[in-house]
Amino acid sequence: MLAVVALAVLRGPMTTQRFSIDESRWISTSRYFWITLVDRDVFGSAWQPNYLIMTQPPVARYLIGFGLWFQGWAPDELNGRYDSLEPYSWNFARGNVPSQELLRAARRVLLVFAVGVVLLLYLVGRTLAGPAAGIVAAALALANPLLSTLWTRALAESVLAFFTLLALLLALRSLPRTRDDGRSDSRPLFAGVALGLAAATKLSGGLGAVGLAIFGALQQAFALVRTRRPLEVKHWFHLGSAAVIVFVVVNPLLYPDPFGRARALYEHRRDEMLQQQATWPNQAVPANLATRAATIARRTFGEYVVVRGFGPLSPDAVLVAAGMVVALVGAWREMWRVRTPGMWTLFVCWIVATYAIITANLGFDSTHYYAPLVTLNTILSGVAVSVAVRWFGARAQMVQAPFRKSGSRTSQTTAMTPMPTSASGPLAPRSSSAIVETEPTG
């Protein structure tokens, strides 16, 4: 049912929103699906270091290309790469603007992942705080204008969100453990695969790895103090090795020198952001942590929200703050009462790492950088609403409890009181609950 609702809601922005420049670039470079997986050319000139493959990893390009191939498109029917330094007419004349048919076909591919993201939001919210949290998180994501717009464009955003949330879900359900029970569990391995695919979609997909690393360090530290031995090291090894292997295998650019070229990818992305700052100075964010934090707060809590407030913050911000308090309290109870970092600790580590790294590196004011944060905000809001509903429900039961007990005692007294009969007195029949004694004979 949720998938049907998500599909119905997301089809609207998919079909009505205007073409964006970045869509031209992702559709154009989706030809790497044919180069890599159809022609199997992984060592040719197309995979030598160049701007197209250094700007972002290739997983989203593969998936867009596969979706277009599945719908009958060929690489020679794709548009060229849009030059943002030239006007629209110049790009249109040179075939850099996709036709409406091609644009719709590419967006249909990403719509599938957008629906998958909504389902994963429900599952993550449900894992943390029950079905109500999942429903609220999914509903807020569908109602959020930023997410519904970006996820239905022919971009990498819905693919990135899908694999990131899949990694988070699998990690939440498998990594928090209190003891090494020796049982085999494949979920950490698949969490690593999802994390590797997220990072191979966009480099920001690797932010979850930092959060997991912090959680893993806490988990092992507490285990060493409590039992003097590490906890489930094999699961962490499976997760880490799967993430690294997948990240390298899907990107032929890395084959000659995985470490060196992965570092070059990061440096190229950093240099590209500096170039964007110089080209569009009105969107540049100063290299000041306070300014960048203020920009993050204004965008994620004041503008890219479902309901805007009258002041600088919105009602969404109140829910997010309440959800974060719930998560922090849960993490505190796990670490200082149970002495074992658990699900809430992992979630807090994931959120803190994501917010901290994006804030510190926000050099350019673009909507793409806020989408992962807004996505996490929907989960926190769902947690807040779920906990509030349970709290008010418990309070209502406490208020009604005395009346229920009073009513129960009244009905019990009425049931045990003998009703008057026509044969009252010593010869009246005894209650069925009375003990009948036989008189001695003789």
C-alpha positions as CSV (number, residue, x, y, z in Angstrom):
1,M,0.0,0.0,0.0
2,L,2.8,2.4,0.9
3,A,4.5,1.8,-2.4
4,V,1.3,2.5,-4.3
5,V,0.8,5.8,-2.4
6,A,4.5,6.8,-3.0
7,L,4.2,6.0,-6.7
8,A,1.0,8.1,-7.0
9,V,2.5,11.1,-5.1
10,L,5.9,11.1,-6.8
11,R,4.6,10.8,-10.3
12,G,3.3,14.4,-10.0
13,P,6.7,16.1,-9.6
14,M,8.3,13.6,-12.0
15,T,6.0,14.7,-14.8
16,T,5.5,18.4,-14.1
17,Q,8.8,19.8,-13.0
18,R,11.0,21.5,-15.6
19,F,14.3,20.2,-17.0
20,S,17.4,20.9,-15.0
21,I,20.9,21.2,-16.3
22,D,22.4,18.4,-14.2
23,E,19.9,16.0,-15.7
24,S,21.6,16.4,-19.1
25,R,24.9,15.4,-17.6
26,W,23.7,12.3,-15.9
27,I,21.8,11.1,-19.0
28,S,24.7,11.8,-21.2
29,T,27.2,9.9,-19.1
30,S,24.8,7.0,-18.7
31,R,26.5,5.8,-21.9
32,Y,29.1,4.3,-19.5
33,F,26.6,1.5,-18.9
34,W,27.0,0.4,-22.6
35,I,30.8,1.0,-22.5
36,T,31.4,-1.0,-19.3
37,L,28.7,-3.7,-19.2
38,V,27.6,-4.2,-22.8
39,D,30.9,-3.6,-24.7
40,R,33.0,-4.7,-21.6
41,D,35.6,-2.0,-22.3
42,V,37.0,-1.4,-18.8
43,F,40.6,-0.6,-19.8
44,G,40.0,1.6,-22.9
45,S,40.3,5.3,-23.3
46,A,36.9,6.0,-21.8
47,W,38.2,4.9,-18.4
48,Q,41.4,6.8,-18.4
49,P,41.4,9.8,-16.0
50,N,39.2,12.5,-17.4
51,Y,36.7,15.0,-16.1
52,L,33.6,12.9,-16.8
53,I,34.6,10.0,-14.6
54,M,36.5,12.0,-12.0
55,T,33.6,14.2,-11.1
56,Q,31.5,11.4,-9.6
57,P,31.7,7.6,-9.3
58,P,29.7,5.6,-11.9
59,V,26.9,3.5,-10.2
60,A,24.1,6.0,-10.9
61,R,25.2,6.3,-14.5
62,Y,25.1,2.5,-14.8
63,L,21.6,2.3,-13.4
64,I,20.2,5.2,-15.6
65,G,21.8,3.6,-18.6
66,F,20.4,0.2,-17.7
67,G,17.0,1.6,-17.3
68,L,17.2,3.4,-20.7
69,W,18.5,0.2,-22.4
70,F,15.6,-1.7,-20.8
71,Q,13.2,0.8,-22.4
72,G,14.8,0.4,-25.8
73,W,17.2,3.3,-26.0
74,A,20.6,3.2,-27.5
75,P,23.8,5.2,-26.7
76,D,23.7,7.1,-29.9
77,E,20.3,8.4,-29.0
78,L,21.5,10.1,-25.9
79,N,22.1,13.8,-25.6
80,G,25.5,15.5,-25.2
81,R,26.8,17.0,-22.0
82,Y,25.3,20.4,-21.2
83,D,27.8,23.3,-20.9
84,S,26.6,25.5,-18.0
85,L,28.8,28.3,-19.1
86,E,26.8,28.6,-22.4
87,P,23.2,29.6,-22.8
88,Y,20.3,27.2,-23.3
89,S,20.0,28.0,-27.0
90,W,23.6,27.2,-27.6
91,N,23.3,23.8,-25.8
92,F,20.0,23.0,-27.5
93,A,21.5,23.6,-31.0
94,R,24.3,21.2,-30.2
95,G,22.1,18.4,-28.9
96,N,23.0,18.8,-25.3
97,V,19.4,19.0,-24.2
98,P,17.5,15.7,-23.9
99,S,14.3,15.3,-25.7
100,Q,11.1,15.1,-23.7
101,E,10.8,11.4,-24.4
102,L,14.4,10.7,-23.3
103,L,14.0,12.9,-20.2
104,R,10.8,11.1,-19.2
105,A,12.4,7.7,-19.8
106,A,15.3,8.6,-17.6
107,R,13.1,9.9,-14.8
108,R,11.1,6.7,-14.8
109,V,14.2,4.9,-13.8
110,L,14.8,7.1,-10.9
111,L,11.2,7.0,-9.9
112,V,11.7,3.3,-9.0
113,F,14.5,4.2,-6.6
114,A,12.5,7.1,-5.2
115,V,9.7,4.7,-4.2
116,G,12.3,2.3,-2.8
117,V,13.6,5.2,-0.6
118,V,10.2,5.8,0.8
119,L,9.8,2.2,1.7
120,L,13.2,2.2,3.4
121,L,12.4,5.3,5.4
122,Y,9.4,3.4,6.7
123,L,11.5,0.4,7.6
124,V,14.2,2.5,9.3
125,G,11.6,4.4,11.3
126,R,9.8,1.2,12.3
127,T,13.1,-0.4,13.4
128,L,13.8,2.6,15.7
129,A,10.5,3.5,17.2
130,G,7.7,1.4,15.7
131,P,5.3,1.6,12.8
132,A,4.1,5.1,13.6
133,A,7.7,6.4,13.2
134,G,8.0,4.7,9.9
135,I,4.7,6.1,8.6
136,V,5.5,9.6,9.7
137,A,9.0,9.5,8.2
138,A,7.6,8.3,4.8
139,A,4.8,10.8,4.8
140,L,7.1,13.7,5.6
141,A,9.5,12.7,2.8
142,L,6.6,12.5,0.3
143,A,5.4,16.0,1.4
144,N,8.8,17.6,1.4
145,P,9.2,19.7,-1.8
146,L,13.0,19.3,-1.9
147,L,13.1,15.5,-1.6
148,S,10.1,14.9,-3.9
149,T,11.8,17.1,-6.5
150,L,15.3,15.8,-6.4
151,W,14.4,12.1,-6.1
152,T,12.3,12.3,-9.3
153,R,14.8,14.0,-11.5
154,A,17.3,12.2,-13.7
155,L,20.0,12.6,-11.1
156,A,21.9,10.4,-8.6
157,E,20.0,11.6,-5.5
158,S,17.4,8.8,-5.3
159,V,20.0,6.2,-5.9
160,L,22.3,7.6,-3.3
161,A,19.4,7.8,-0.7
162,F,18.3,4.3,-1.5
163,F,21.7,2.6,-0.9
164,T,22.5,4.8,2.1
165,L,19.2,4.0,3.8
166,L,19.6,0.3,2.9
167,A,23.1,0.3,4.6
168,L,21.6,2.1,7.7
169,L,18.7,-0.3,8.0
170,L,20.9,-3.4,7.7
171,A,23.4,-2.0,10.2
172,L,20.7,-1.1,12.7
173,R,19.3,-4.6,12.6
174,S,22.6,-6.5,12.8
175,L,25.5,-4.6,14.4
176,P,24.2,-3.7,17.9
177,R,25.0,-6.8,19.9
178,T,25.5,-7.5,23.5
179,R,27.6,-10.7,23.2
180,D,29.4,-12.8,20.6
181,D,26.9,-15.7,20.2
182,G,28.9,-17.3,17.3
183,R,25.9,-17.3,15.0
184,S,26.4,-16.5,11.3
185,D,24.7,-13.3,10.1
186,S,24.9,-12.1,6.5
187,R,23.4,-8.7,7.2
188,P,26.7,-6.9,8.0
189,L,28.1,-8.2,4.7
190,F,25.1,-6.8,2.8
191,A,25.3,-3.6,4.8
192,G,28.9,-3.3,3.5
193,V,27.7,-4.0,-0.1
194,A,25.1,-1.3,0.2
195,L,27.6,1.2,1.7
196,G,30.0,0.5,-1.1
197,L,27.3,1.1,-3.7
198,A,26.3,4.3,-1.9
199,A,29.9,5.6,-2.0
200,A,30.2,4.5,-5.6
201,T,27.1,6.5,-6.5
202,K,28.4,9.7,-4.9
203,L,31.4,10.2,-2.6
204,S,29.1,11.6,0.0
205,G,27.6,8.1,0.2
206,G,30.6,7.2,2.3
207,L,29.6,9.4,5.2
208,G,27.8,6.6,6.8
209,A,31.0,4.7,7.0
210,V,32.4,7.4,9.3
211,G,29.4,7.0,11.6
212,L,29.7,3.2,11.6
213,A,33.4,3.6,12.4
214,I,32.6,5.7,15.5
215,F,30.0,3.3,16.6
216,G,32.3,0.3,16.1
217,A,35.0,2.0,18.2
218,L,32.6,2.6,21.0
219,Q,31.2,-0.9,20.8
220,Q,34.6,-2.5,21.0
221,A,35.8,-0.2,23.8
222,F,32.8,-1.1,25.9
223,A,33.2,-4.8,25.1
224,L,36.9,-4.7,26.1
225,V,36.0,-3.1,29.4
226,R,33.1,-5.4,30.1
227,T,34.6,-8.8,28.9
228,R,38.2,-8.0,28.0
229,R,37.7,-9.2,24.5
230,P,36.4,-7.7,21.2
231,L,32.9,-8.2,20.0
232,E,31.9,-9.7,16.7
233,V,35.1,-8.7,14.9
234,K,34.3,-10.9,11.9
235,H,31.1,-9.0,11.2
236,W,32.9,-5.7,11.1
237,F,35.5,-7.3,8.9
238,H,32.8,-8.5,6.5
239,L,31.2,-5.1,6.4
240,G,34.4,-3.2,5.8
241,S,35.9,-5.5,3.3
242,A,32.6,-5.7,1.3
243,A,32.3,-1.9,1.2
244,V,35.9,-1.5,-0.1
245,I,35.7,-4.3,-2.6
246,V,32.4,-3.1,-4.1
247,F,33.6,0.5,-4.3
248,V,36.6,-0.6,-6.3
249,V,35.1,-3.3,-8.5
250,V,32.3,-1.1,-9.9
251,N,34.7,1.7,-10.9
252,P,37.3,0.6,-13.5
253,L,39.0,4.0,-13.0
254,L,40.4,2.7,-9.7
255,Y,41.8,-0.6,-11.1
256,P,45.4,0.5,-11.7
257,D,45.8,2.2,-8.3
258,P,42.8,1.9,-6.0
259,F,44.1,4.0,-3.1
260,G,45.8,6.7,-5.3
261,R,42.9,7.2,-7.6
262,A,40.3,7.2,-4.9
263,R,42.3,10.0,-3.3
264,A,42.4,11.7,-6.7
265,L,38.6,11.4,-6.9
266,Y,38.3,13.2,-3.6
267,E,40.8,15.9,-4.5
268,H,39.1,16.5,-7.9
269,R,35.7,16.9,-6.1
270,R,37.2,19.4,-3.7
271,D,38.8,21.4,-6.6
272,E,35.5,21.3,-8.5
273,M,33.7,22.9,-5.6
274,L,36.4,25.6,-5.5
275,Q,35.8,26.2,-9.2
276,Q,32.1,26.4,-8.6
277,Q,32.7,29.0,-5.9
278,A,34.7,31.1,-8.3
279,T,32.3,30.7,-11.2
280,W,29.1,31.4,-9.2
281,P,30.3,33.5,-6.2
282,N,26.7,34.3,-5.1
283,Q,26.4,30.6,-4.1
284,A,29.8,30.3,-2.5
285,V,29.8,29.6,1.3
286,P,32.7,31.2,3.2
287,A,35.3,28.9,4.7
288,N,34.0,29.7,8.2
289,L,32.4,26.9,10.3
290,A,29.9,29.2,12.0
291,T,28.7,30.6,8.7
292,R,28.4,27.1,7.2
293,A,26.6,25.8,10.3
294,A,24.2,28.8,10.0
295,T,23.6,28.0,6.3
296,I,22.9,24.4,7.1
297,A,20.4,25.4,9.9
298,R,18.6,27.9,7.6
299,R,18.3,25.5,4.7
300,T,17.4,22.3,6.5
301,F,15.3,23.7,9.4
302,G,13.8,26.8,7.8
303,E,13.4,26.4,4.1
304,Y,13.5,22.8,2.9
305,V,10.7,21.8,5.2
306,V,7.1,20.6,4.9
307,V,5.6,23.5,7.0
308,R,7.3,26.8,7.2
309,G,7.2,28.7,10.5
310,F,6.7,32.4,11.1
311,G,10.2,32.8,12.5
312,P,13.6,31.5,11.3
313,L,12.7,27.9,12.2
314,S,9.8,25.7,11.3
315,P,7.6,23.2,13.1
316,D,9.7,20.5,11.4
317,A,12.7,21.8,13.4
318,V,10.8,21.2,16.7
319,L,10.1,17.6,15.7
320,V,13.7,17.1,14.6
321,A,15.0,18.5,17.8
322,A,12.6,16.3,19.9
323,G,13.6,13.2,17.8
324,M,17.3,14.0,18.5
325,V,16.6,14.2,22.2
326,V,14.9,10.8,22.1
327,A,17.9,9.3,20.2
328,L,20.4,10.9,22.6
329,V,18.5,9.6,25.7
330,G,18.3,6.2,24.1
331,A,22.1,6.2,23.4
332,W,22.8,7.4,27.0
333,R,20.8,4.6,28.5
334,E,22.5,2.0,26.3
335,M,26.0,3.2,27.1
336,W,25.7,4.2,30.8
337,R,23.0,1.9,32.1
338,V,23.3,-1.2,29.9
339,R,27.0,-0.6,29.3
340,T,26.5,-1.7,25.6
341,P,26.2,0.7,22.7
342,G,23.1,-0.3,20.8
343,M,20.7,0.8,18.1
344,W,20.3,4.3,19.3
345,T,24.0,4.8,19.7
346,L,24.6,3.7,16.1
347,F,21.9,6.0,14.8
348,V,23.3,9.0,16.7
349,C,26.8,8.3,15.4
350,W,25.4,8.1,11.8
351,I,23.5,11.5,12.2
352,V,26.4,13.3,13.9
353,A,29.0,12.1,11.3
354,T,26.7,13.1,8.4
355,Y,25.9,16.6,9.8
356,A,29.4,17.3,10.9
357,I,31.1,16.4,7.6
358,I,28.6,18.1,5.4
359,T,28.7,21.2,7.5
360,A,32.5,21.4,7.5
361,N,32.8,20.9,3.8
362,L,29.9,23.0,2.6
363,G,31.7,25.3,0.2
364,F,28.8,25.7,-2.3
365,D,25.2,26.4,-1.6
366,S,23.5,23.7,-3.7
367,T,20.3,21.7,-2.9
368,H,22.1,18.4,-3.5
369,Y,24.2,18.8,-0.3
370,Y,21.1,19.3,1.9
371,A,19.1,16.3,0.7
372,P,20.9,13.7,2.9
373,L,20.3,15.9,6.0
374,V,16.6,16.5,5.2
375,T,16.2,12.7,4.7
376,L,17.6,12.0,8.2
377,N,15.4,14.8,9.6
378,T,12.3,12.9,8.4
379,I,13.4,9.9,10.4
380,L,14.0,12.0,13.6
381,S,10.6,13.6,13.2
382,G,9.0,10.2,12.9
383,V,10.7,9.1,16.0
384,A,9.5,12.2,17.9
385,V,5.9,11.7,16.8
386,S,5.9,8.0,17.6
387,V,7.3,8.5,21.1
388,A,4.8,11.4,21.7
389,V,1.9,9.2,20.6
390,R,3.0,6.4,22.9
391,W,3.5,8.8,25.8
392,F,0.0,10.4,25.5
393,G,-1.5,6.9,25.1
394,A,0.1,5.8,28.3
395,R,-1.0,8.9,30.1
396,A,-4.6,8.4,28.9
397,Q,-4.5,4.8,30.1
398,M,-3.3,6.0,33.5
399,V,-6.1,8.5,33.8
400,Q,-8.7,5.9,32.8
401,A,-7.3,3.2,35.0
402,P,-9.0,4.3,38.3
403,F,-12.4,4.5,36.6
404,R,-11.9,1.0,35.0
405,K,-10.9,-0.4,38.4
406,S,-13.9,1.2,40.1
407,G,-16.2,-0.1,37.4
408,S,-14.7,-3.6,37.7
409,R,-15.2,-3.7,41.5
410,T,-18.8,-2.5,41.1
411,S,-19.6,-5.3,38.6
412,Q,-17.9,-7.8,40.8
413,T,-19.9,-6.8,43.9
414,T,-23.1,-7.0,41.9
415,A,-22.3,-10.5,40.6
416,M,-21.5,-11.9,44.1
417,T,-24.5,-10.4,45.9
418,P,-27.3,-13.1,46.3
419,M,-30.5,-12.1,44.5
420,P,-33.7,-12.3,46.6
421,T,-35.8,-15.4,45.9
422,S,-39.3,-16.6,46.8
423,A,-37.8,-19.2,49.1
424,S,-35.8,-17.0,51.4
425,G,-34.8,-18.0,55.0
426,P,-33.2,-21.1,56.4
427,L,-34.5,-23.4,53.6
428,A,-33.5,-21.1,50.8
429,P,-31.1,-22.7,48.3
430,R,-27.5,-22.0,49.0
431,S,-25.2,-20.2,46.6
432,S,-23.4,-22.5,44.1
433,S,-20.2,-21.3,45.6
434,A,-21.0,-22.5,49.1
435,I,-19.4,-25.6,50.5
436,V,-22.0,-28.3,51.1
437,E,-21.4,-30.4,54.2
438,T,-23.1,-33.7,54.8
439,E,-24.6,-34.4,58.2
440,P,-23.4,-37.5,60.0
441,T,-25.9,-40.4,59.9
442,G,-27.0,-42.6,62.8
